[in-house]
Amino acid sequence: MNTTGATPIGWTQGRALVATAAAALMIAVPCGAAEDARQLAPLPEPALATLRAEMLANLRAVHEIVSLMAAGKVQMAGEVAERELGTSAMGRNRSLPPEARPGPQMPAAMHAMGIEGHQAASRFAREAATGDRDRAFAALPAVMTSCLSCHHAYRTR
């Protein structure tokens, strides 16, 4: 046990988790493909700027979650997941002008994938809140699968 009360994962498990996360994020967008077969989700520039900022923030949040899990700080990882990615994070754009809100302007299936991603992060957060590392690890792939599914299916340019 460490000072947080959590049992840290082993070096091999931590390296495997970080490597898996890195690989998943690298394949989220096809690299060097001659033709991008993903569906175009045309958004007005203000909504596109909001969406890009959100995706970068989400990537930082996933990095923080994976780092906390690797350090054995399971409950803290869950707190970050809920605050930054979970259903608690939905609606952050309500105060923006309508043309800067990406959700309502996305294709319906893309928007549904985004909502599922928020829900997956909240499910992970609930498991992590128990402090049970194995249960939290079991729920983490669904968060990343939501990201990958959407990025694999849609593009904005």
KAKAPE-V229489 format. One line per field, one symbol per residue. burial: b if it has 16 or more other C-alpha atoms within 10 Angstrom, else e. A space follows every 50 residues. Layout:
burial = ???
This chain:
burial = eeeeebbbbeeeebeebbeebeebbeebbeeeeeeeeeeebebeeebbeb beebeeebeebbebbbbbbbbbbbbbbbbbbbbbbbbeebeebeeeeeeb bbbebbbeebbebbbbbbbbbbbbbbbbbebebebbbebbbbbbebbbeb bbbbeee
